[in-house]
Amino acid sequence: MSFNVNVYKKPRKPEYLYYGSSERVSVVMPSQAYDFGGKTGVLNAIYATPVRDIALAYALGVVPDETGQHERVMSYKYGAEVKMIFHKGHPNFGGKGYVYKLPCKSFIHAGGTQWVSASPVTPLETTGINVDDYLYLFRYATEVEKQQVAEDFAER
């Protein structure tokens, strides 16, 4: 029997990465990641992607609902297209967002389309967007998805 020890190939580092935010900054700083439901994630880092639409979806921002809560998730498990799925709250309708083009030097691959850096990064470019121009990148969660996501993240 033969085994292929190189089953997982590390992806080639992209030329640059994108980062989306509702805030304009001159330097992108690492921050603590949070899982759905507010549970602390494992990395204090900058999360970036080579997929511009993913960064655009994060640049839509998030406004809390009437109870002051907000939760959103993006996962291919909940659909193959790039969509920010809002469970609580909504995008910053009528607001601005920002997409940053970042150099890749300090980033390492974290899986899928995620790359992470524990160091501050100065953007190569900053593009301001009107949130309303990119609303095709969001949708509200269905009741079934709300239940499924809550179950998935409760297991973590």
N, C-alpha and C positions, 0 to 999 in steps of 0.2 A: 504494500500500500504506500502511496506517495502523498505527501502533504505539501501544500503550497504555503510556505512560511511568510510570503509577501502578499497575503490576501488583502490587507488594508494598505492602500497607497496613500501617503500623505499628499494632499493637493499642492500643486505648485502655488507659491505665493503670488497673489495678483499684483499688478503694477501699482494700484492704489485701492483704497477702500472708502466706503461711504458711511456716514454717521448722521442720523436724523435727530433733531431736537426742536422743541418749541421755544428754546432760549438761544439768543445770539451770544456767542462767546468768542474770545480771541484765542483761547487755548482750551482744548477738550480735556477734561480731567476725569480720571477714574472715579467710579462711584459704585456703591454696593448694589449688586443685582438683587432683585426680589422675585420670587416665584409668585404665581397666582395666589391670591389670598393674603399677600403681604409677608409670606415666609421668607426669611433671609436666604438669598442664593449663596453660592459657594465662592464667588469671586468679586473682589473689589477691583473693577477693571473698566476699560472702555470696550464696549461691544460694537463691532463694526462689521460691514458686509460688502462683498463685491457687487451685490445686487442693488442698484440705485432705487428701485421701487420699494424695497424693504425699508431703506432709510427714509424715503418719502413718507411711508406709512407711519413711521415713528415721529416724523416732523409735523404730523397732524395734531399732535398734543393730546391732552386728555383733560376734560372738564368734569368735575365730580357731579354726581346726580343730586337730587333734592335732599338726600340723606347725608351728603358729604363724602360718599364713597365713589371710587373709580377702580375698575379692573378691565384690563384688555389683554388679549393674547394673540400671538401670531404663531401658527404652527401648521406645517403641511399635513398634520394628522387631521385637521379640521377643514381641509380643502386644499386642492393643488394650486389654486391661484393665490397670488400675494394679496392678502386682505388683513387689515387690523380688525380683529373681532372684538367689539365692545360688549362687555357683560354688565357693566355699571358705568354710568357717565357717558360722555360723547366726545367727538373731536372738538377742537376749538373753532367752531363755526365762525366765519368772518375774520378769523385771526391770521397771524403770520406763523411760519415755521422756517426751519433752516436745515439745509443739507450741506454737510461738510465733506469735502474730498480730502482724505488723509493719506500721508505717506505710510507705507507698510513696514518700515524698518523695525519697529518695536513689537509688532503683532505676531502672535502665534495662532495656529489653527485650533479652534475649540470644538469643531464638529459641524457638519452641515455647511451652512453659509455663514457661520459665526467665526470671527477672528477676535482675539482679545489682546489688550495691552494693559499692563499695570502701570505704565508711565504716562504722564501728560503728553499730549500730541498737539503740535501747532498745525492747523489746517493749511493745505495748499490753496484751497479755494473755499469760499462760503457763498452759497446761493440762498437768497430769501425766497420763500414761496407764499402764495396766498392759499391758505388751507382749503378754501372752497373750490379751487381749481383741481384738487386731488382727492375729492370725496369718493371717487370710484375705487379708492384703495381701502375703504372701510365698509363695514356692515355691522349690524347688531346681531348678537348671538341668538339663535333659536332657543326655545326652552329645553329641548333635548341636548343641545350643545352646552348650555349652562350647567346642566346636570352632569354631563360627561366630563367637562373640564373640571368641575368641582371634585368629582371622583378621582380623576387622574392626578390632580395636584394634592389631594388628601393623602395619596399613597406615598408621597415624597417625604 
